């Protein structure tokens, strides 16, 4: 299987993760013009599952290093399989709430608040699970990201008051999503032998196998979580499965593309974790907040009607995110 052998390449993989995790929300924005996010989310989940299978039978099976996908799956202990599967369930609960927050508050709010919080808490949780990297630099970078999140929330509040639509629903959904999102990676990381992908411990899984089990957890749990949200949506009227199957090929393809984009980022992140460590790999990947905020502010113009003085909060947010991410990278050098 393909394995990352040095820290520099691991950082590059994490940057790709950042771009992918911060960009998949654009597919929801595109589909949202004519398609409810609850319906979009089914295709998104299918895309993640498809990518996990493709990567498992290609990068996860080619070459002589490590264990290839099928032998690795057969030898995996049930406790590790269960851990990765649980990670998928936790992620799915968080991501459905995040998708709802995107539909209500937009990319430039839902991601910086929700995923920013997930970055802060997730780095702490994953560092406690595997102490890799300079803790002073690592948590210093996290502190800068925390301030950036606060600045984004202030900017959103100013815009909401200007529009006389002071609704806390989008922010609350983002915060709950971030809280849940901070835990999923630890369950997946615990199922793998992060110290040695070349000769992983018996019973542990390679990143490709763990990613497939994780995707199965997302897919299976979606029959519960997304069905509930379809019947009792956060906004609007309930939607049915009949509406999903009436959707055209192109609209389904947009959702699947979103899942493929997120799946690529997830694959690169788990592969990089062997060299960067879980805390740094996860923290850099969740720098997706910066990417999504860029899309929301500069491409989708989500703050175009914000009152005078709001831009200073947004520019400071971007600056602190950039510095924070740079400090997190330095923590692993």
HELIX and SHEET records of a PDB file:
HELIX    1   1 UNK A    7  UNK A   23  1                                  17    
HELIX    2   2 UNK A   25  UNK A   31  1                                   7    
HELIX    3   3 UNK A   37  UNK A   57  1                                  21    
HELIX    4   4 UNK A   69  UNK A   75  1                                   7    
HELIX    5   5 UNK A   78  UNK A  105  1                                  28    
HELIX    6   6 UNK A  107  UNK A  110  1                                   4    
HELIX    7   7 UNK A  111  UNK A  115  3                                   5    
HELIX    8   8 UNK A  116  UNK A  129  1                                  14    
HELIX    9   9 UNK A  135  UNK A  162  1                                  28    
HELIX   10  10 UNK A  169  UNK A  190  1                                  22    
HELIX   11  11 UNK A  207  UNK A  231  1                                  25    
HELIX   12  12 UNK A  241  UNK A  245  1                                   5    
HELIX   13  13 UNK A  249  UNK A  276  1                                  28    
HELIX   14  14 UNK A  278  UNK A  285  1                                   8    
HELIX   15  15 UNK A  288  UNK A  294  1                                   7    
HELIX   16  16 UNK A  295  UNK A  299  3                                   5    
HELIX   17  17 UNK A  310  UNK A  330  1                                  21    
END                                                                             
